[in-house]
Amino acid sequence: MKFTIAPADLIMLLKSAGITRPRKADTFTLSACAARVFVEFKGDVSGVEELVLSEGAVILPAQKFLAVLGTYKNTRFLNIEGGPNGLKIQSFTMSVLAWNPRPEPPAQFHLFPVKGLGVAPTPER
């Protein structure tokens, strides 16, 4: 999996899925498919349209991921790349608990609209 996302958007996804103060044993699924990035935590799913270059899904320890993500709060965009050998965020690599090369979009999720593209809507004819 490979995608680009703003740290604020990723934090919004995590919070929307219920990851605010995870316990040490809590895990979540981060996936990129169908031109969206999804976060799934304890049955709750949130998603946002992003630039997805390749699909995939990883299961990560929630507490460790939030700690790593906190180090990038002044970064404009994050390049995230995941595979069976780990999850790479910018130049940092962390281990993953599981890898799925062919994830499917969840049936129900909270979709957040793309914002700030500066594209005017096309008038109907």
BAVEXLO-386528 format. One record per residue (C-alpha): x negated, y, z; residue in one letter; residue number from 1. Coordinates in Angstrom, 2 decimals, padded with zeros to 5 digits. Example, Ala and Ser with C-alpha at 12.3 -4.5 7.8 and 13.67 -1.06 7.14 Angstrom:
BAVEXLO-386528
[torvo [-012.30 -004.50 007.80] 'A' 1]
[torvo [-013.67 -001.06 007.14] 'S' 2]
END
This chain:
BAVEXLO-386528
[torvo [000.00 000.00 000.00] 'M' 1]
[torvo [-001.16 003.49 -000.74] 'K' 2]
[torvo [000.63 006.81 -000.21] 'F' 3]
[torvo [000.19 010.46 000.72] 'T' 4]
[torvo [002.22 012.13 003.48] 'I' 5]
[torvo [002.08 015.23 005.66] 'A' 6]
[torvo [001.36 014.43 009.33] 'P' 7]
[torvo [004.48 016.35 010.39] 'A' 8]
[torvo [006.64 014.18 008.11] 'D' 9]
[torvo [005.11 011.00 009.51] 'L' 10]
[torvo [005.68 012.18 013.08] 'I' 11]
[torvo [009.31 012.99 012.17] 'M' 12]
[torvo [009.74 009.44 010.83] 'L' 13]
[torvo [008.27 007.92 013.97] 'L' 14]
[torvo [010.49 009.98 016.26] 'K' 15]
[torvo [013.58 009.29 014.15] 'S' 16]
[torvo [012.95 005.57 014.44] 'A' 17]
[torvo [012.66 005.92 018.23] 'G' 18]
[torvo [008.89 005.95 018.69] 'I' 19]
[torvo [008.31 008.71 021.20] 'T' 20]
[torvo [006.65 007.12 024.23] 'R' 21]
[torvo [005.80 003.57 023.20] 'P' 22]
[torvo [004.62 000.93 025.61] 'R' 23]
[torvo [001.31 -000.80 025.08] 'K' 24]
[torvo [002.96 -003.92 023.62] 'A' 25]
[torvo [005.29 -002.02 021.21] 'D' 26]
[torvo [004.75 -002.55 017.50] 'T' 27]
[torvo [006.38 -001.04 014.41] 'F' 28]
[torvo [006.44 -001.58 010.68] 'T' 29]
[torvo [005.11 001.08 008.31] 'L' 30]
[torvo [006.07 000.39 004.71] 'S' 31]
[torvo [005.84 002.08 001.34] 'A' 32]
[torvo [008.26 000.93 -001.35] 'C' 33]
[torvo [010.91 002.27 -003.72] 'A' 34]
[torvo [009.10 005.67 -003.78] 'A' 35]
[torvo [009.69 006.04 -000.04] 'R' 36]
[torvo [007.81 005.58 003.22] 'V' 37]
[torvo [009.69 003.75 005.97] 'F' 38]
[torvo [009.17 003.31 009.70] 'V' 39]
[torvo [011.01 000.48 011.45] 'E' 40]
[torvo [011.01 000.15 015.23] 'F' 41]
[torvo [013.25 -002.15 017.28] 'K' 42]
[torvo [015.91 -002.27 014.57] 'G' 43]
[torvo [015.96 001.47 013.84] 'D' 44]
[torvo [014.69 002.61 010.45] 'V' 45]
[torvo [013.89 006.01 008.99] 'S' 46]
[torvo [012.56 006.87 005.54] 'G' 47]
[torvo [011.42 009.76 003.42] 'V' 48]
[torvo [010.60 010.18 -000.27] 'E' 49]
[torvo [006.84 010.48 -000.74] 'E' 50]
[torvo [004.14 009.93 -003.32] 'L' 51]
[torvo [003.75 006.13 -003.20] 'V' 52]
[torvo [000.91 004.86 -005.38] 'L' 53]
[torvo [001.23 001.18 -004.41] 'S' 54]
[torvo [003.69 -000.75 -002.28] 'E' 55]
[torvo [003.11 -002.72 000.89] 'G' 56]
[torvo [003.93 -002.92 004.59] 'A' 57]
[torvo [001.90 -003.30 007.77] 'V' 58]
[torvo [002.80 -003.99 011.38] 'I' 59]
[torvo [000.87 -001.76 013.76] 'L' 60]
[torvo [000.55 -001.19 017.52] 'P' 61]
[torvo [002.66 001.93 018.12] 'A' 62]
[torvo [000.65 003.43 020.96] 'Q' 63]
[torvo [-002.67 003.17 019.13] 'K' 64]
[torvo [-001.23 004.53 015.90] 'F' 65]
[torvo [000.19 007.61 017.67] 'L' 66]
[torvo [-003.20 008.24 019.30] 'A' 67]
[torvo [-004.95 008.10 015.91] 'V' 68]
[torvo [-002.27 010.24 014.25] 'L' 69]
[torvo [-002.72 012.90 016.94] 'G' 70]
[torvo [-006.28 013.49 015.76] 'T' 71]
[torvo [-004.97 014.66 012.36] 'Y' 72]
[torvo [-002.47 017.32 013.48] 'K' 73]
[torvo [-004.36 020.12 011.69] 'N' 74]
[torvo [-004.61 018.14 008.45] 'T' 75]
[torvo [-002.31 019.17 005.60] 'R' 76]
[torvo [-001.85 015.73 004.01] 'F' 77]
[torvo [-002.90 012.22 004.95] 'L' 78]
[torvo [-004.02 009.62 002.46] 'N' 79]
[torvo [-002.96 006.26 003.87] 'I' 80]
[torvo [-003.98 002.93 002.40] 'E' 81]
[torvo [-003.06 -000.42 003.89] 'G' 82]
[torvo [-003.88 -004.02 003.16] 'G' 83]
[torvo [-004.60 -007.34 004.83] 'P' 84]
[torvo [-007.90 -006.03 006.19] 'N' 85]
[torvo [-006.57 -002.88 007.86] 'G' 86]
[torvo [-004.93 000.51 007.55] 'L' 87]
[torvo [-007.10 003.37 006.32] 'K' 88]
[torvo [-006.08 006.91 007.30] 'I' 89]
[torvo [-008.37 009.38 005.53] 'Q' 90]
[torvo [-011.78 007.83 006.36] 'S' 91]
[torvo [-010.72 006.00 009.56] 'F' 92]
[torvo [-009.72 002.33 009.43] 'T' 93]
[torvo [-007.70 000.51 012.08] 'M' 94]
[torvo [-006.71 -003.14 012.25] 'S' 95]
[torvo [-003.19 -004.31 011.39] 'V' 96]
[torvo [-001.18 -007.07 013.06] 'L' 97]
[torvo [000.42 -008.25 009.79] 'A' 98]
[torvo [000.51 -007.37 006.08] 'W' 99]
[torvo [003.28 -007.76 003.49] 'N' 100]
[torvo [002.32 -007.02 -000.14] 'P' 101]
[torvo [005.96 -007.03 -001.37] 'R' 102]
[torvo [008.24 -005.21 001.07] 'P' 103]
[torvo [011.85 -004.40 000.25] 'E' 104]
[torvo [013.64 -001.22 001.29] 'P' 105]
[torvo [015.78 -001.70 004.39] 'P' 106]
[torvo [019.53 -001.89 003.81] 'A' 107]
[torvo [020.30 000.99 006.16] 'Q' 108]
[torvo [017.96 003.83 006.98] 'F' 109]
[torvo [017.93 007.54 007.76] 'H' 110]
[torvo [016.72 009.29 004.59] 'L' 111]
[torvo [015.21 012.73 004.97] 'F' 112]
[torvo [015.25 014.95 001.87] 'P' 113]
[torvo [012.12 016.13 000.12] 'V' 114]
[torvo [011.50 019.75 001.02] 'K' 115]
[torvo [009.39 022.54 -000.35] 'G' 116]
[torvo [008.99 021.31 -003.91] 'L' 117]
[torvo [010.08 024.64 -005.37] 'G' 118]
[torvo [012.12 022.97 -008.09] 'V' 119]
[torvo [015.37 024.68 -009.05] 'A' 120]
[torvo [018.37 022.42 -009.56] 'P' 121]
[torvo [019.28 021.69 -013.15] 'T' 122]
[torvo [022.60 023.28 -014.21] 'P' 123]
[torvo [025.29 020.86 -015.34] 'E' 124]
[torvo [026.35 021.00 -018.96] 'R' 125]
END
